[in-house]
């Protein structure tokens, strides 16, 4: 696979014996690039119009930060005893 490390200008080749990709849902019908919470925004063009441009989800640390942000939003709702509908 060709990957772009977080602190490198170029790409690197990574070999593997097998690969499992669990990508989630990349379909947000109300977003210009189909962005959703359930799939990291990984394409550079999509990042320009992202609801989360401050987070680089192409890398694990960026994905962690986004999950942590959403956790804090849910934690705050719980603290306020808010009601929500999950569909």
QUIDANOR-V649634 format. One record per pair of residues at least 24 apart in sequence whose C-alpha atoms are under 10 Angstrom apart, sorted by the first residue. I is the first residue (numbers start at 1). J is the second residue. If there is no record, write none. Layout:
BEGIN
I_J, I_J
END
This chain:
BEGIN
3_58, 4_58, 4_59, 5_58, 5_59, 6_56, 6_58, 6_59, 6_60, 6_61, 6_62, 37_66, 37_67, 37_70, 38_67, 39_63, 40_66
END
